[in-house]
Amino acid sequence: LHASYAHFLQQVGKSFSLHWRVVATAIVYFKRFYVNNSFMMIDPLLVAPTCLYIAGKIEETGMSHTRLSQILKKMKSAYTVPDIVQCEFYVLEDLHFDLIVFHPYRPLIQYCDDAKIPQLLPDAWTFVNDSYRTAVSLLHPPHLIALAALFMAGSIHNQDMRDWFAAQNVDMDAVASISHEIGQLYATVHAPADLQAILSKLPTQPIVPRPGPAP
């Protein structure tokens, strides 16, 4: 259900041209909220647009009540704008007003610039987007998710980045673990054959940097 609602929020965001930060932040709020709450007790069709509404405020893009009403109609929700406004305070309290969310997108851009591989950015960006349909955003810091997405993009394009990754001094076991968790998402959604062929290129073991010259 988490993956389904994350995907749903992304589709709603795309339909209404919402900024990617708003959608990503809303998904994180949604996931955090349901860590401590049950789908059976609190309707996600109420919480999901509420998270979008809060994220719009926090990311300083705002969301008018007219736009919110349009989103509710798109979601075929029985809830109204006053319902969302009332739910907002409940969600804020449950999140303990901890509303600042850091995302992998900015470090991903920096890594691509540093490694001089801008051609990998589109695919890595897609992997970051898809990572929000998994639990990695709750379990790992954004820079590691960005590195995992870059690792996946480099793998499918046969880009040898072992030396660059070694220079970053990061936990490559964690990077590989995140990449495989994202990859598992495609195995559960009946990915087309061409995508399955691409994903088959991902190594089954963490990448290991080449040894340097003997002293």
C-alpha positions in Angstrom: 0.0 0.0 0.0 2.8 2.4 0.8 4.2 1.9 -2.7 0.8 2.3 -4.3 0.0 5.6 -2.5 3.5 7.0 -3.2 3.0 6.2 -6.9 -0.5 7.8 -6.7 0.9 11.0 -5.2 3.5 11.1 -7.9 0.8 10.8 -10.6 -1.3 13.5 -9.0 1.7 15.7 -8.8 2.5 15.2 -12.4 -1.2 15.9 -13.4 -1.2 19.2 -11.6 2.5 20.1 -12.4 3.4 20.3 -8.7 7.1 20.9 -8.0 9.0 17.6 -7.5 10.1 18.7 -4.0 6.5 19.1 -2.9 5.6 15.6 -4.1 8.7 14.0 -2.6 8.2 15.8 0.7 4.5 14.8 0.8 5.5 11.1 0.3 8.0 11.2 3.1 5.3 12.8 5.4 2.8 10.1 4.3 5.3 7.3 5.1 6.3 8.8 8.4 2.7 9.2 9.4 1.8 5.5 8.7 4.8 4.3 10.7 2.8 4.9 13.8 -0.8 4.7 12.3 -2.8 2.1 10.6 -4.4 2.3 7.2 -7.5 0.7 8.8 -7.8 3.4 11.4 -7.1 6.5 9.3 -8.1 6.8 5.7 -5.1 7.3 3.5 -7.3 9.2 1.0 -7.6 11.9 3.6 -4.0 11.8 4.7 -2.4 11.8 1.2 -3.9 15.1 0.1 -3.3 16.6 3.5 0.4 15.7 3.2 0.5 17.4 -0.2 -1.1 20.5 1.3 1.4 20.6 4.1 4.3 20.0 1.8 3.2 22.9 -0.4 3.5 25.2 2.5 6.8 23.9 3.8 8.4 24.0 0.3 7.1 27.5 -0.1 5.2 26.9 -3.2 1.8 27.1 -1.5 -1.4 25.5 -2.6 -4.7 27.4 -2.9 -7.9 25.9 -1.7 -9.1 25.9 -5.3 -6.1 23.8 -6.4 -6.6 21.5 -3.4 -10.3 21.1 -4.3 -9.2 20.1 -7.9 -6.8 17.5 -6.4 -9.5 16.0 -4.3 -11.7 15.7 -7.3 -8.9 14.1 -9.3 -8.4 11.6 -6.4 -12.2 10.9 -6.4 -12.1 11.7 -2.8 -15.2 12.2 -0.7 -13.4 14.6 1.5 -13.6 18.4 1.2 -11.1 21.2 1.7 -12.3 21.8 5.3 -11.6 18.2 6.0 -8.1 18.6 4.8 -7.5 21.7 6.9 -8.8 20.0 10.0 -6.7 16.9 9.3 -3.6 19.1 8.8 -3.2 19.8 12.5 -3.6 16.1 13.4 -0.8 15.1 10.8 1.4 17.9 12.0 1.1 16.8 15.6 1.7 13.2 14.7 4.9 14.2 12.8 5.9 16.2 16.0 6.2 19.2 13.7 9.4 17.8 12.3 8.8 19.0 8.7 12.3 19.7 7.2 13.0 16.9 4.7 16.3 16.6 2.8 16.1 14.8 -0.6 18.7 12.9 -2.7 18.2 15.2 -5.8 20.7 17.9 -4.9 23.5 15.6 -3.9 22.8 13.5 -7.1 23.3 16.6 -9.3 26.5 17.4 -7.4 27.8 13.9 -7.8 27.1 13.9 -11.5 29.0 17.2 -11.9 31.9 16.0 -9.7 32.2 12.7 -11.7 31.7 14.5 -15.0 28.9 12.1 -16.0 25.9 14.3 -16.7 24.7 11.6 -19.2 23.8 9.4 -16.2 21.6 12.0 -14.5 18.3 11.3 -16.2 18.3 7.6 -15.4 19.7 8.2 -11.9 17.0 10.8 -11.3 14.3 8.2 -12.3 15.8 5.8 -9.8 15.6 8.4 -7.1 11.9 9.1 -8.0 11.2 5.4 -7.8 13.0 5.1 -4.5 10.1 6.9 -2.8 8.0 3.9 -3.5 10.2 1.9 -1.2 11.2 2.4 2.5 14.7 3.7 1.8 13.8 7.3 2.4 13.0 6.3 6.0 16.1 4.2 6.5 19.0 5.9 4.8 20.4 9.4 4.4 19.7 11.2 1.1 23.4 11.2 0.0 23.5 7.4 0.1 20.3 7.1 -1.9 21.8 9.5 -4.4 24.9 7.3 -4.6 22.8 4.2 -5.0 20.8 5.7 -7.8 24.0 6.8 -9.5 25.4 3.3 -9.0 22.4 1.8 -10.7 22.6 4.2 -13.6 26.3 3.5 -14.0 25.7 -0.2 -13.9 23.0 -0.3 -16.6 25.2 1.9 -18.9 28.3 -0.2 -18.2 30.1 2.8 -16.7 33.1 1.8 -14.6 32.9 4.1 -11.6 34.8 1.9 -9.1 37.6 4.4 -8.7 35.2 7.4 -8.3 33.2 5.5 -5.7 36.3 4.5 -3.8 37.3 8.2 -3.6 34.0 9.0 -1.9 34.9 6.9 1.2 31.3 5.7 1.6 29.8 2.4 2.8 29.5 0.5 -0.4 27.6 -2.3 1.3 24.9 0.2 2.1 24.9 1.6 -1.4 24.6 -1.8 -2.9 21.8 -2.7 -0.4 19.8 0.4 -1.3 20.2 -0.2 -5.0 18.9 -3.8 -4.7 16.0 -2.6 -2.6 15.0 -0.2 -5.3 15.6 -2.9 -7.9 13.2 -5.2 -6.1 10.4 -2.7 -6.7 10.5 -3.5 -10.4 10.3 -7.2 -9.7 6.9 -6.6 -8.0 5.3 -4.5 -10.6 5.7 -6.7 -13.7 8.3 -4.6 -15.3 8.5 -4.9 -19.1 11.1 -7.2 -20.7 13.4 -4.4 -21.7 13.5 -3.0 -18.2 14.1 -6.5 -16.8 17.1 -6.9 -19.2 18.5 -3.6 -18.0 18.1 -4.5 -14.3 19.8 -7.8 -14.9 23.0 -5.8 -15.4 23.1 -4.8 -11.8 25.8 -6.6 -10.0 24.8 -9.1 -7.3 27.7 -8.1 -5.1 28.8 -4.6 -3.9 31.3 -3.0 -6.2 34.9 -3.2 -5.0 37.5 -0.6 -5.9 40.5 -1.7 -7.9 43.6 -2.1 -5.7 46.1 0.7 -6.0 49.7 0.2 -6.9 51.9 -1.6 -4.4 53.9 0.7 -2.1 
